[in-house]
Amino acid sequence: MKSGNSRKLSLNNGVFCFRRHQGFTDVPVPSHKEIQQCLVDIGDKQPAFVGSRQWIGSTEISFVLTTLLGIQSRILNASNGAEVGALAPELALHFQRFGTPIMIGKLFPFFSVNC
């Protein structure tokens, strides 16, 4: 499995753990296979995807969060640190309004939450 794939799945699981810890859901943290099956079930991937080592990106993670937790997400793109800095006011507003984690990928390190 590519390290990015594992990291994004860990981050996805971190969102599940956060939601469970905060009492927002009792949905168990899905396994990698369950995440893959979810993507097949919603028509995003072909059945051969289950059990594969194919990449799962931010878009797919948002599909899983919407399907399994009912969380609506938004993807903001930034090509470098300066662009992330320009998004700081919007990110700050997100934390003030919702107080929930955000996913940051590619250029930045990932952090996972174990539950």
C-alpha positions as CSV (number, residue, x, y, z in Angstrom):
1,M,0.0,0.0,0.0
2,K,1.3,3.4,-0.9
3,S,2.2,5.5,2.2
4,G,-0.2,8.3,1.2
5,N,-3.0,5.7,1.0
6,S,-2.3,4.5,4.5
7,R,-1.9,8.0,5.8
8,K,-5.2,9.2,4.3
9,L,-7.0,6.1,5.7
10,S,-5.5,6.8,9.1
11,L,-6.7,10.3,8.9
12,N,-10.1,9.2,7.9
13,N,-10.1,6.9,10.8
14,G,-9.0,9.8,12.9
15,V,-12.2,11.7,11.9
16,F,-14.3,8.7,12.9
17,C,-12.5,8.5,16.2
18,F,-13.0,12.2,16.8
19,R,-16.7,12.0,16.1
20,R,-17.1,8.9,18.3
21,H,-15.1,10.6,21.2
22,Q,-17.2,13.7,21.0
23,G,-20.4,11.6,21.1
24,F,-21.6,12.6,17.6
25,T,-21.8,9.0,16.3
26,D,-21.6,5.4,17.4
27,V,-20.6,4.2,14.0
28,P,-17.5,1.9,14.4
29,V,-14.3,2.9,12.7
30,P,-14.3,1.2,9.3
31,S,-11.5,-1.2,8.2
32,H,-9.6,-0.5,4.9
33,K,-11.8,-3.2,3.2
34,E,-15.0,-1.5,4.5
35,I,-13.8,1.8,3.2
36,Q,-13.1,0.3,-0.2
37,Q,-16.4,-1.5,-0.2
38,C,-18.2,1.7,0.6
39,L,-16.6,3.3,-2.5
40,V,-17.7,0.3,-4.6
41,D,-21.3,0.5,-3.1
42,I,-21.7,4.1,-4.1
43,G,-20.4,3.5,-7.6
44,D,-17.2,5.4,-7.3
45,K,-15.0,2.3,-7.8
46,Q,-15.3,-1.1,-9.6
47,P,-15.7,-4.3,-7.5
48,A,-12.0,-5.3,-8.1
49,F,-11.0,-2.2,-6.0
50,V,-11.9,-4.1,-2.8
51,G,-8.7,-5.6,-1.5
52,S,-6.5,-3.7,-3.9
53,R,-3.7,-1.3,-3.2
54,Q,-5.0,1.5,-5.3
55,W,-4.8,5.1,-4.2
56,I,-7.6,6.6,-2.1
57,G,-7.5,10.4,-2.3
58,S,-9.2,13.3,-0.6
59,T,-12.2,13.1,-2.9
60,E,-12.8,9.5,-2.0
61,I,-12.4,10.2,1.7
62,S,-15.1,12.9,1.5
63,F,-17.4,10.3,-0.2
64,V,-16.8,7.9,2.6
65,L,-17.4,10.5,5.3
66,T,-20.6,11.6,3.6
67,T,-21.8,8.0,3.2
68,L,-20.9,6.6,6.5
69,L,-21.2,9.6,8.8
70,G,-23.4,12.1,6.9
71,I,-20.5,14.6,7.1
72,Q,-20.5,17.1,4.3
73,S,-17.0,18.3,3.4
74,R,-15.4,20.8,1.2
75,I,-12.0,20.5,-0.5
76,L,-9.8,23.6,-0.6
77,N,-6.7,23.4,-2.9
78,A,-3.4,25.0,-2.1
79,S,-0.2,24.4,-4.1
80,N,2.3,25.7,-1.5
81,G,2.6,27.1,2.0
82,A,1.8,30.6,0.9
83,E,-1.5,29.5,-0.5
84,V,-2.3,27.7,2.7
85,G,-1.5,30.9,4.5
86,A,-4.1,32.7,2.4
87,L,-6.7,30.1,3.5
88,A,-5.9,30.8,7.2
89,P,-8.9,33.1,7.8
90,E,-11.3,30.5,6.3
91,L,-9.7,27.7,8.3
92,A,-9.9,29.8,11.5
93,L,-13.6,30.4,10.9
94,H,-14.1,26.6,10.4
95,F,-12.5,25.9,13.8
96,Q,-14.5,28.7,15.5
97,R,-17.8,27.4,14.0
98,F,-17.3,23.7,14.1
99,G,-14.2,22.9,16.2
100,T,-13.7,19.7,14.1
101,P,-10.5,18.4,12.5
102,I,-9.5,19.2,8.9
103,M,-7.6,17.0,6.5
104,I,-4.4,18.3,5.1
105,G,-2.5,16.3,2.5
106,K,0.3,16.0,0.1
107,L,2.6,18.8,1.0
108,F,2.1,18.5,4.7
109,P,2.6,15.7,7.3
110,F,-0.4,13.7,8.3
111,F,-1.4,12.9,11.9
112,S,-3.5,10.0,12.9
113,V,-5.7,9.5,15.9
114,N,-6.0,6.0,17.4
115,C,-9.1,5.1,19.2
